[in-house]
Amino acid sequence: MNGIEGFWGCLKEHLLKHHGVSKYNLIYYVKEQEFRFNNRHLSTEEFVLKLISVLLNFSSRNA
């Protein structure tokens, strides 16, 4: 239970910085925050390498 509460707390704080978002784009903000939350244990370098890996895999699947 604490994990989901922590996630929603992080998401709400992130969305406050943007002064809210449209319903259409909300899923993209949620997915971004999900990725950040699930990889918060990584160092900055590891995080960037994982992000690049995910983006490259995504672009190769959609090509």
PASEBA-1860 file (N, C-alpha, C; in nm, 3 decimals):
! residues 63
1> MNGIEGFW> 0.082/-0.119/0.000/0.000/0.000/0.000/0.087/0.126/0.000 ~ 0.198/0.122/0.072/0.284/0.240/0.078/0.345/0.273/-0.058 ~ 0.369/0.170/-0.140/0.428/0.193/-0.271/0.338/0.276/-0.361 ~ 0.210/0.240/-0.366/0.118/0.315/-0.452/0.094/0.455/-0.396 ~ 0.091/0.468/-0.264/0.075/0.602/-0.205/0.195/0.689/-0.237 ~ 0.315/0.629/-0.234/0.435/0.704/-0.270/0.434/0.746/-0.415 ~ 0.390/0.655/-0.501/0.383/0.686/-0.643/0.286/0.801/-0.669 ~ 0.164/0.794/-0.614/0.065/0.899/-0.637/0.112/1.031/-0.578
9> GCLKEHLL> 0.183/1.027/-0.465/0.237/1.150/-0.408/0.338/1.215/-0.502 ~ 0.427/1.132/-0.559/0.525/1.183/-0.656/0.456/1.238/-0.781 ~ 0.354/1.166/-0.828/0.281/1.210/-0.947/0.211/1.343/-0.923 ~ 0.144/1.356/-0.811/0.074/1.481/-0.781/0.172/1.597/-0.772 ~ 0.286/1.574/-0.708/0.387/1.679/-0.697/0.440/1.718/-0.835 ~ 0.463/1.618/-0.920/0.511/1.643/-1.056/0.408/1.723/-1.136 ~ 0.280/1.688/-1.123/0.176/1.757/-1.199/0.155/1.899/-1.150 ~ 0.178/1.924/-1.022/0.164/2.060/-0.970/0.263/2.155/-1.037
17> KHHGVSKY> 0.380/2.104/-1.070/0.481/2.185/-1.137/0.433/2.231/-1.274 ~ 0.347/2.152/-1.335/0.295/2.184/-1.468/0.161/2.255/-1.462 ~ 0.114/2.284/-1.342/-0.015/2.352/-1.321/-0.129/2.275/-1.387 ~ -0.122/2.142/-1.375/-0.225/2.057/-1.433/-0.194/2.024/-1.578 ~ -0.259/1.922/-1.629/-0.240/1.879/-1.768/-0.376/1.844/-1.827 ~ -0.381/1.838/-1.958/-0.507/1.801/-2.024/-0.532/1.652/-2.005 ~ -0.658/1.613/-2.013/-0.695/1.472/-2.001/-0.627/1.389/-2.111 ~ -0.614/1.448/-2.228/-0.555/1.380/-2.342/-0.409/1.342/-2.314
25> NLIYYVKE> -0.333/1.429/-2.248/-0.191/1.407/-2.224/-0.160/1.343/-2.089 ~ -0.260/1.325/-2.006/-0.236/1.273/-1.870/-0.164/1.138/-1.872 ~ -0.201/1.049/-1.961/-0.139/0.916/-1.965/0.012/0.925/-1.988 ~ 0.056/1.023/-2.067/0.199/1.038/-2.094/0.274/1.084/-1.970 ~ 0.214/1.172/-1.892/0.275/1.217/-1.767/0.279/1.103/-1.666 ~ 0.174/1.023/-1.663/0.169/0.909/-1.570/0.275/0.807/-1.608 ~ 0.287/0.775/-1.736/0.387/0.678/-1.780/0.529/0.728/-1.756 ~ 0.554/0.857/-1.776/0.686/0.913/-1.747/0.718/0.897/-1.599
33> QEFRFNNR> 0.622/0.934/-1.514/0.643/0.925/-1.371/0.659/0.779/-1.327 ~ 0.586/0.688/-1.390/0.599/0.546/-1.360/0.742/0.498/-1.389 ~ 0.796/0.538/-1.504/0.932/0.499/-1.540/1.032/0.555/-1.440 ~ 1.016/0.682/-1.404/1.108/0.744/-1.307/1.099/0.675/-1.172 ~ 0.976/0.647/-1.127/0.955/0.585/-0.997/1.013/0.443/-0.993 ~ 0.992/0.367/-1.099/1.040/0.229/-1.102/1.191/0.219/-1.118 ~ 1.255/0.326/-1.160/1.400/0.325/-1.181/1.472/0.425/-1.090 ~ 1.409/0.463/-0.981/1.466/0.565/-0.892/1.592/0.518/-0.821
41> HLSTEEFV> 1.615/0.388/-0.816/1.733/0.334/-0.749/1.859/0.344/-0.836 ~ 1.845/0.372/-0.964/1.958/0.379/-1.056/2.035/0.510/-1.040 ~ 2.164/0.503/-1.067/2.243/0.626/-1.071/2.200/0.704/-1.194 ~ 2.243/0.828/-1.204/2.207/0.911/-1.318/2.254/0.848/-1.449 ~ 2.376/0.798/-1.449/2.430/0.736/-1.570/2.350/0.611/-1.608 ~ 2.320/0.526/-1.511/2.241/0.406/-1.538/2.100/0.441/-1.587 ~ 2.043/0.545/-1.527/1.909/0.589/-1.566/1.907/0.635/-1.711 ~ 2.005/0.715/-1.750/2.012/0.765/-1.887/2.033/0.650/-1.985
49> LKLISVLL> 2.119/0.556/-1.951/2.142/0.441/-2.040/2.016/0.357/-2.054 ~ 1.943/0.338/-1.947/1.818/0.262/-1.954/1.715/0.335/-2.038 ~ 1.706/0.467/-2.021/1.612/0.547/-2.099/1.645/0.539/-2.247 ~ 1.771/0.549/-2.281/1.813/0.539/-2.422/1.779/0.401/-2.477 ~ 1.803/0.298/-2.398/1.771/0.161/-2.439/1.621/0.146/-2.467 ~ 1.539/0.197/-2.379/1.394/0.189/-2.396/1.352/0.263/-2.522 ~ 1.406/0.382/-2.543/1.370/0.461/-2.660/1.414/0.395/-2.790 ~ 1.533/0.335/-2.790/1.580/0.266/-2.910/1.495/0.144/-2.940
57> NFSSRNA> 1.457/0.070/-2.838/1.370/-0.047/-2.857/1.233/-0.005/-2.907 ~ 1.183/0.105/-2.855/1.052/0.154/-2.898/1.055/0.198/-3.044 ~ 1.159/0.271/-3.082/1.167/0.321/-3.219/1.191/0.207/-3.318 ~ 1.264/0.103/-3.281/1.287/-0.009/-3.373/1.162/-0.093/-3.390 ~ 1.076/-0.101/-3.287/0.952/-0.176/-3.300/0.852/-0.102/-3.388 ~ 0.858/0.030/-3.391/0.763/0.110/-3.467/0.812/0.146/-3.606 ~ 0.928/0.101/-3.644/0.983/0.134/-3.775/0.931/0.044/-3.883
END
